[in-house]
Structures are given as C-alpha cells and as structure tokens.
C-alpha cells in the first residue's frame, strides 16, 4: 500500500519549492524529502523547526500536515478518483500494524527505559484519537502500534503514580485501537483491544476510562454475530455502576455514562424496543444538560448535539425512516467540537440509510453519501456501514436516477 502526504507536497509546491530546493534549504538529501512525502519516514524533531520555518506554518500545524497521510493515487489518476483496488487494499491493511502488535509476545529490548517520555506519549495518544475523530483512518491506524508500544513501555518502566498514569495512557490507546477496528467491522480485534483497555483502566483505578472501555467492548460485540445480548448486558451493568458512583458527578463520568446510554438506546432500537430506546435517550439528554454544551471528554463527543445524532441513528435502527429524517432536518452539527468530523459524517450516513428505506429514495441516499464523503473523504473506504449501504444501493441501481453511485462504489473499492 503506497502512502503520500499530499498536504505536505501541496504546501511545498505552493511556496515554489522543488524537492531539490526544499532539501537544500533544510540541509538534507532530496531522497530524505521523498521519503517524508511518501510517509516512509517521519522528520526528526531537529528537522521539524526548519521545516515549519520553510513552510511558514507553526509547529502544531506542521504536525497536522505530517499526520495527514492518504493512499497514493497511481499516475494518470486524480486524487478524487482513486481506482477501486487501491481503496480496497487500504481497508484490508488498516489493521495490519495493530494485529502485528497484538501478536508480538516477545519482551522489549530489555533496557528498561521507555522510548518516549510521559508527556510525549500523552500527546501521541491524544493525536491518534484526534486523527480517528477527524475520520483520518489511514494515519490513525498507521500510528496506533507505535503509540501502544510506547504506552506499554511506560507501564513497565514506571512506579507509583507514574506507572498508574502509564496505565491510563495505555487504556486510552487501546480504546483508540478498538474504535479503529470497530469502524472497519473487525469485531474480534475490537473486542480484544477493548478488553486490554478495560484491564489497563482497572490497573490505573480509573472509573471513567473503565466505563469507556466497557462501551467499546459493547460496540465490538455488536459487530459479532449473535452477541447482542452480551452487548446489552455490559452496557446495562456499566450504566448501573456509574449511577452508583456518580454521587459527586465528574464531567468525565457524566460523559461516559451518557455515551453508554446512547449505545443502550441503539441496542434497544435494534431489539425493536422503541419506548425503551426513547427512555435511554431522555436520560442521556438530562446528562447532556448537566454538561451544558457539547464536549469531547475522554473522546466520547458526548453532549446535546450527540444525543440528537443518536436519536437519528436509533430511528434508523428501528426502521422509522420518517422519524430519522424529521430529526435530521433540525440537527445543527456546527455545535459539535470541530474535531468531530467523523460524527458529522455519521449523520449523513444515517440519513442516507433512512432515505434508502423508502421507495424512490435512492437518489437522496446517494446525495447524503456524497456529503458524507465530502465531510470525511476516507469514510467510504473504511466505514463498514457506508460500504454495506453502497452495496445495497448497487443491488437496486437505476443509473439515470443515481449517476453518482457507481463512481462512489469505485472509490470505495467495491467495484472496478
């Protein structure tokens, strides 16, 4: 799978640098610049200050540019018209590095020294969650093995409060890994990493992280056949537990409980229990009101707008397309934290599914899918819900009514 940092290339060209001139300005070989742009290597910290100066961007913006890694398009193809086999390979390989990490049972190099400091690992964990929430699934999956490795080293080298902090970071990293696996539909890997997250959170004695790990375990079970009852049991037990420990509410615990209630609503809707789903959504709305505005604590994205988003999802899951469209028409996703790109795209995926339920709704469904792709370009290649919906629309395709469908399916790697 060939990768490329398109934003880095575009910024360099915009400022009039050839690769040779850029390399000369930085005091490196042209081959080094080529490897950076192909995402084969990352610039060393001492290079980044010079790169930021040359590209006329602050260091934090440079980090975003370096994190933005996409699948390279073959010669003769435009960036927006990637052939299907490339996108299909991307989805198949998204979890390769994570699976390799999970099956590596050998100890580390034995020095006892972590390869990264605690602040560096904290930033790396936040970065991989941020990439996931911005729907940048390729760079998120690329970074997660190294983040897990660095966090694991902290837990092995530290003691006391430093070791506990290491386990908190490891739990958060495994939660990110579980999210990525869930997104592409690999329930087994998602469940394994959620279990590791729960163990790490318990060792850190962090109730909120443990609750988010339980949430991820339930999400993973929903990706597996005949595991709905287990997902419901985990979600219900976690909600009850948080209800008992939230006597002095902390925003993290409130957000975790709210996220679990939203998942419980989806599970109830899947079981056809519409009234019970409504009760869970009402409870979640009350917690969101306690928070006061849309937040992103522990990367849950929980808040009033997220409750409305899940109300759309619950209506779609229950088969009530009309209700989903009604709620969606009033939904203002601009209130969400700016990082929640994937959550914004999810609204359009759900509305596309709602439109596809009705007769003659395929054209509107395609429009919502196109909007989801515009908001989050990687969504068609990675999101299992988007791919299933595309396949369903292809099965009843009327080319004159849905001219954008087939090109989308090509970009998703579903047809060639």
KEVOVEX-175691 format. One line per 4 residues: number of its first residue (from 1); for each residue x, y, z of C-alpha. Coordinates in nm, 4 decimals, m for minus. Each point is the difference from the previous one (the first is absolute). Layout:
! residues N
NUM	X,Y,Z  ...;
***
This chain:
! residues 416
1	0.0000,0.0000,0.0000  0.1617,0.3272,m0.1179  m0.0590,0.3047,0.2193  0.0550,0.3697,m0.0552;
5	m0.0089,0.3215,0.1981  m0.1945,0.2070,m0.2538  m0.0307,0.3057,0.2238  0.3761,0.0079,0.0519;
9	0.0567,m0.0231,m0.3769  m0.2601,0.2674,m0.0743  0.1411,0.2407,0.2597  0.3528,m0.0449,m0.1360;
13	m0.1119,0.0631,m0.3587  m0.2156,0.2977,0.1007  0.3106,0.1723,0.1394  0.1938,m0.0702,m0.3210;
17	0.2319,m0.2706,0.1328  0.1106,m0.2900,m0.2167  0.1050,m0.3077,0.1974  0.3651,0.0898,m0.0697;
21	m0.0363,0.3604,0.1207  m0.2007,m0.1070,0.3044  0.2661,m0.2574,0.0931  0.2738,0.2605,m0.0443;
25	m0.1823,0.2491,0.2237  m0.0273,m0.2650,0.2712  0.3523,m0.1363,m0.0380  m0.1100,m0.3528,m0.0914;
29	0.0146,m0.2210,m0.3098  m0.2838,0.0068,m0.2526  m0.0579,m0.3706,0.0775  m0.0832,0.0979,0.3593;
33	m0.2703,0.2397,m0.1196  m0.1350,m0.2731,m0.2320  m0.0268,m0.2436,0.2938  m0.1786,0.2624,0.2116;
37	m0.2496,0.0715,m0.2760  m0.0595,m0.3698,m0.0583  m0.0599,m0.0444,0.3771  0.2799,m0.2573,0.0106;
41	0.1736,0.1903,0.2805  m0.0843,0.2853,0.2367  0.2185,0.3116,0.0329  0.2183,m0.0010,0.3092;
45	m0.0838,0.2639,0.2653  0.3049,0.2112,m0.0961  m0.1221,0.0108,m0.3615  m0.3530,0.1071,0.0874;
49	0.0903,0.3526,0.1119  0.1716,0.0637,m0.3355  m0.2876,m0.1606,m0.1937  m0.2549,0.2172,0.1829;
53	0.2050,0.3128,m0.0781  0.0389,m0.0955,m0.3660  m0.3710,m0.0776,m0.0387  m0.0962,0.3109,0.2027;
57	m0.2247,m0.1902,0.2434  0.0073,m0.0389,0.3814  0.1259,m0.3306,0.1386  m0.3459,m0.1203,0.1049;
61	m0.1311,0.0551,m0.3533  0.3042,m0.1805,m0.1410  m0.0894,m0.2971,0.2189  m0.3490,m0.0050,m0.1542;
65	0.1525,0.0122,m0.3496  0.2321,m0.2903,0.0806  m0.2843,m0.2003,0.1542  m0.2145,0.0389,m0.3121;
69	0.1054,m0.3129,m0.1907  m0.2128,m0.1295,m0.2884  0.0157,m0.2827,m0.2484  0.2140,0.0985,m0.2986;
73	m0.1839,0.0038,m0.3311  0.1658,m0.1641,m0.3027  0.1303,0.2173,m0.2833  m0.2795,0.1190,m0.2242;
77	m0.2610,m0.0015,0.2780  m0.1305,0.3017,0.1842  0.0026,0.0105,0.3794  m0.3792,m0.0114,0.0029;
81	m0.0262,m0.2961,m0.2360  0.2098,m0.2716,0.1560  m0.0415,m0.3407,m0.1671  m0.1881,m0.2550,0.2028;
85	0.2827,m0.2459,0.0597  0.1995,0.2690,0.1844  m0.2837,0.0882,0.2367  m0.0816,m0.3658,0.0599;
89	0.3613,m0.0665,0.0916  m0.0131,0.2909,0.2427  m0.2923,m0.1456,0.1907  0.1489,m0.3499,0.0060;
93	0.3311,0.1323,0.1312  m0.1244,0.2584,0.2503  0.0409,m0.2417,0.2904  0.3199,m0.1747,m0.1144;
97	0.2266,0.1932,0.2357  m0.2417,m0.0326,0.2931  m0.0354,m0.3755,m0.0475  0.3777,m0.0371,m0.0214;
101	0.0360,0.1880,0.3299  m0.2665,m0.2123,0.1711  0.1711,m0.3242,m0.1033  0.3514,0.1055,0.0975;
105	0.0580,m0.1821,0.3275  0.3749,0.0597,0.0285  0.1203,0.2427,0.2699  0.1436,0.3407,m0.0872;
109	0.3726,0.0596,m0.0484  0.0680,m0.0549,0.3707  0.1486,0.3428,0.0728  m0.2881,0.0866,0.2318;
113	m0.0076,0.3510,m0.1440  m0.3133,0.1196,m0.1826  0.0618,0.1273,m0.3524  m0.2197,0.3073,0.0598;
117	m0.0644,0.2256,0.2981  m0.3342,0.0129,0.1770  m0.0925,0.3417,m0.1522  0.0936,m0.1294,m0.3461;
121	m0.2192,m0.3082,0.0422  m0.2881,0.2138,0.1295  0.0239,0.2154,m0.3127  0.0238,m0.3081,m0.2224;
125	m0.3130,m0.1541,0.1544  m0.1916,0.3253,m0.0453  0.1238,0.0236,m0.3580  m0.1178,m0.3484,m0.1018;
129	m0.3431,0.0645,0.1549  m0.0113,0.3319,m0.1837  0.0860,m0.1672,m0.3293  m0.2747,m0.2569,0.0511;
133	m0.2577,0.2640,0.0859  0.1000,0.2011,m0.3073  m0.0696,m0.3193,m0.1989  0.3678,m0.0210,m0.1011;
137	m0.0014,m0.3772,0.0333  0.3153,m0.0752,m0.2008  0.2356,0.2146,0.2121  m0.1791,m0.1049,0.3220;
141	0.0535,m0.3674,m0.0797  0.3569,0.0720,m0.1025  0.0865,0.1652,0.3333  m0.1897,m0.2254,0.2434;
145	0.2568,m0.2853,0.0268  0.2782,0.2435,0.0977  m0.2277,0.1773,0.2484  m0.0939,m0.3311,0.1632;
149	0.3647,m0.1033,0.0128  0.1095,0.3261,0.1631  m0.2840,m0.0084,0.2555  0.0776,m0.3636,0.0861;
153	0.3639,0.0921,0.0640  m0.1104,0.2708,0.2436  m0.1968,m0.2521,0.2059  0.3003,m0.2333,0.0121;
157	0.2582,0.2627,0.0930  m0.1911,0.2199,0.2433  m0.1093,m0.0372,0.3602  m0.2588,0.1580,0.2266;
161	m0.1947,0.2869,m0.1509  0.2067,m0.0105,m0.3215  m0.0931,m0.3632,m0.0553  m0.3678,0.0775,0.0640;
165	0.0174,0.2841,m0.2522  0.1641,m0.2387,m0.2455  m0.2914,m0.2414,0.0351  m0.2479,0.2860,m0.0554;
169	0.1760,0.0881,m0.3242  0.0144,m0.3669,m0.1009  m0.3743,m0.0345,0.0641  m0.0693,0.3076,m0.2132;
173	0.2238,m0.1349,m0.2779  m0.1767,m0.3376,m0.0015  m0.3362,0.1814,m0.0135  0.1200,0.1789,m0.3148;
177	0.1112,m0.3333,m0.1472  m0.3414,m0.1516,0.0745  m0.1750,0.2930,m0.1690  0.2033,m0.0472,m0.3173;
181	m0.0698,m0.3751,m0.0063  m0.3718,0.0607,0.0567  m0.0153,0.2545,m0.2792  0.1235,m0.2508,m0.2592;
185	m0.2224,m0.2755,0.1414  0.2588,m0.2257,0.1677  m0.1890,m0.0928,0.3163  0.2563,m0.2510,0.1267;
189	0.2894,0.2471,m0.0035  m0.2260,0.2724,0.1389  m0.1044,m0.2253,0.2888  0.3567,m0.1069,0.0780;
193	0.1278,0.3576,0.0139  m0.3016,0.1135,0.2046  0.0778,m0.2769,0.2486  0.3618,0.1187,0.0233;
197	m0.1303,0.3540,0.0538  m0.2249,m0.1167,0.2844  0.2874,m0.1852,0.1709  0.2288,0.3049,m0.0285;
201	m0.2711,0.2325,0.1332  m0.0575,m0.2285,0.2987  0.3751,m0.0068,0.0744  m0.0040,0.3798,m0.0130;
205	m0.3107,0.0062,0.2238  m0.1747,0.2326,m0.2442  m0.3781,m0.0449,0.0060  m0.0743,0.2215,m0.2984;
209	0.2534,m0.1698,m0.2278  m0.1292,m0.3399,0.1113  m0.3520,0.1083,m0.0975  0.1178,0.1167,m0.3441;
213	0.1810,m0.3326,m0.0443  m0.3269,m0.1782,0.0829  m0.1733,0.2175,m0.2599  0.2573,m0.1099,m0.2583;
217	m0.0419,m0.3654,0.0951  m0.3745,0.0295,m0.0573  0.0605,0.1697,m0.3370  0.2315,m0.2867,m0.0945;
221	m0.2611,m0.2604,0.0964  m0.2498,0.1728,m0.2276  0.2388,m0.0761,m0.2878  m0.0137,m0.3727,0.0798;
225	m0.2853,m0.2382,m0.0823  m0.2380,m0.0993,0.2804  0.1710,0.2172,0.2657  m0.2709,0.2658,0.0374;
229	m0.1126,m0.1280,0.3419  0.3571,0.0202,0.1317  0.0361,0.3557,m0.1294  m0.3237,0.0917,0.1775;
233	0.1157,m0.1627,0.3257  0.3352,0.1820,0.0010  m0.1621,0.3334,m0.0821  m0.2716,m0.0371,0.2641;
237	0.2419,m0.1097,0.2740  0.2329,0.2911,m0.0748  m0.2843,0.2534,0.0054  m0.1207,m0.1355,0.3349;
241	0.3516,0.0078,0.1448  0.0578,0.3598,m0.1062  m0.3380,0.0945,0.1439  0.1258,m0.1209,0.3383;
245	0.3444,0.1667,m0.0101  m0.1171,0.3355,m0.1435  m0.1123,0.1388,0.3372  0.2479,0.2854,m0.0563;
249	m0.0225,0.0290,m0.3775  0.3218,0.0506,m0.1939  m0.0365,0.1109,m0.3639  0.2010,m0.3030,m0.1170;
253	m0.2363,m0.2391,0.1796  m0.3013,0.1918,m0.1292  0.1314,m0.0244,m0.3564  0.0754,m0.3716,0.0348;
257	m0.3458,m0.0742,0.1391  m0.1606,0.2128,m0.2699  0.1864,m0.1866,m0.2750  m0.1107,m0.3330,0.1481;
261	m0.3630,0.1155,0.0103  0.0187,0.0965,m0.3677  0.1372,m0.3435,m0.0840  m0.2733,m0.1601,0.2106;
265	m0.2565,0.1930,m0.2066  0.1462,m0.1404,m0.3238  m0.0042,m0.3533,0.1434  m0.3626,0.0382,0.1129;
269	m0.0959,0.1302,m0.3444  0.1723,m0.2975,m0.1591  m0.2143,m0.2268,0.2193  m0.3163,0.1832,m0.1081;
273	m0.0439,0.1562,0.3471  m0.0767,0.3523,m0.1199  m0.1410,0.1285,0.3318  0.3010,m0.1284,0.1930;
277	0.2295,0.1651,m0.2551  m0.1897,0.3243,0.0572  0.0465,m0.0253,0.3775  0.3749,m0.0458,m0.0416;
281	0.0170,0.3016,m0.2311  m0.1970,0.2096,0.2524  0.2420,m0.1007,0.2780  0.2944,0.0859,m0.2238;
285	m0.1566,0.3382,m0.0789  m0.0205,0.0768,0.3721  0.3706,m0.0791,0.0442  0.0838,0.2112,m0.3047;
289	m0.1912,0.2873,0.1596  0.2147,m0.0457,0.3131  0.3120,0.0471,m0.2146  m0.1583,0.3081,m0.1560;
293	0.1581,m0.0199,m0.3453  0.1615,m0.2444,m0.2427  0.3310,m0.1225,0.1370  0.2489,m0.2682,m0.0933;
297	0.1097,m0.1418,0.3325  0.1872,m0.3286,m0.0291  m0.0661,0.0324,m0.3735  m0.3670,m0.0919,0.0434;
301	m0.1327,0.3084,m0.1800  m0.2895,m0.0052,0.2461  m0.2343,0.2971,0.0223  m0.3449,0.1241,m0.1106;
305	0.0763,m0.0191,m0.3741  0.1352,m0.3526,0.0316  m0.3258,m0.1053,0.1649  m0.1880,0.1327,m0.3056;
309	0.2396,m0.1854,m0.2322  m0.0680,m0.3238,0.1842  m0.3730,0.0708,m0.0148  0.0346,m0.0108,m0.3793;
313	0.2029,m0.3228,0.0242  m0.2538,m0.1598,0.2336  m0.2889,0.0884,m0.2335  0.1856,m0.1497,m0.2971;
317	0.0847,m0.3130,0.1989  m0.3661,m0.0395,0.0986  m0.1018,0.0360,m0.3657  m0.1763,0.3354,0.0482;
321	0.1419,0.1872,m0.2983  m0.2501,0.2855,0.0209  0.0912,0.0711,0.3615  0.3728,m0.0089,m0.0812;
325	m0.0404,0.2527,m0.2820  m0.2158,0.2238,0.2206  0.2631,0.0129,0.2759  0.2791,0.0374,m0.2533;
329	m0.1660,0.3020,m0.1586  0.0269,0.1869,0.3333  0.3536,m0.1142,0.0820  0.2762,0.2617,0.0159;
333	0.3371,m0.1775,0.0041  0.1893,0.3312,0.0071  m0.0380,m0.0095,0.3791  0.2238,m0.3056,0.0225;
337	0.3683,0.0447,0.0879  0.1848,0.0653,m0.3245  0.2008,m0.3238,0.0258  m0.3088,m0.2222,m0.0290;
341	0.0073,m0.0334,m0.3782  m0.0922,m0.3683,0.0109  m0.3046,0.0768,0.2136  m0.1175,0.2551,m0.2563;
345	0.0425,m0.2535,m0.2785  m0.1991,m0.2540,0.2041  m0.3091,0.2204,m0.0219  0.0088,m0.0198,m0.3787;
349	0.0608,m0.3759,0.0065  m0.3080,m0.0480,0.2193  m0.2114,0.2330,m0.2117  0.1178,m0.1809,m0.3136;
353	m0.1133,m0.3261,0.1558  m0.3342,0.1553,0.0948  m0.0552,0.1238,m0.3561  0.0944,m0.3403,m0.1430;
357	m0.2786,m0.1621,0.2058  m0.2743,0.1743,m0.1954  m0.1005,m0.0621,m0.3580  0.1707,0.2387,m0.2372;
361	0.2378,0.1265,0.2690  0.3198,m0.1250,m0.1622  0.0865,0.3334,m0.1584  m0.0245,0.1798,0.3360;
365	0.1987,m0.2795,0.1628  0.2781,0.0503,m0.2532  0.0001,0.3755,0.0672  0.0434,m0.0621,0.3736;
369	0.2798,m0.2487,m0.0682  0.1728,0.2550,m0.2214  m0.0289,0.2547,0.2822  0.1408,m0.2519,0.2489;
373	0.2917,m0.0552,m0.2368  0.0510,0.3744,m0.0389  0.0088,0.0469,0.3770  0.2207,m0.3054,0.0609;
377	0.1703,m0.1236,m0.3202  0.1202,m0.3293,0.1530  m0.3463,m0.1049,0.1185  m0.0923,m0.2056,m0.3088;
381	0.3176,m0.2041,0.0101  m0.0063,m0.0792,0.3715  m0.3491,0.0268,0.1485  m0.1792,m0.3353,m0.0069;
385	m0.3450,0.1663,0.0133  0.0777,0.2172,m0.3032  0.1239,m0.2984,m0.1984  m0.3051,m0.2118,0.0841;
389	m0.2303,0.2826,m0.1058  0.1881,0.0460,m0.3268  m0.0383,m0.3700,m0.0765  m0.3719,0.0193,0.0752;
393	m0.0437,0.3001,m0.2296  0.1970,m0.1722,m0.2764  m0.2333,m0.3002,0.0200  m0.2952,0.2205,m0.1000;
397	0.1878,0.2532,m0.2100  m0.1750,0.2156,m0.2597  0.2865,0.1784,m0.1707  m0.2048,0.2912,m0.1290;
401	m0.1262,0.0776,0.3523  0.3310,m0.0536,0.1837  0.2856,0.1085,m0.2286  0.2354,0.0556,0.2924;
405	m0.0425,m0.3489,0.1488  0.2286,m0.2042,m0.2220  0.2996,0.2388,0.0246  m0.0396,m0.0048,0.3786;
409	0.0008,m0.3795,0.0015  0.3186,0.0070,m0.2087  0.1654,0.2390,0.2476  m0.1042,m0.2315,0.2831;
413	0.1588,m0.2972,m0.1737  m0.3280,m0.1878,m0.0335  0.0070,m0.0149,m0.3792  0.2642,0.0660,m0.2633;
***
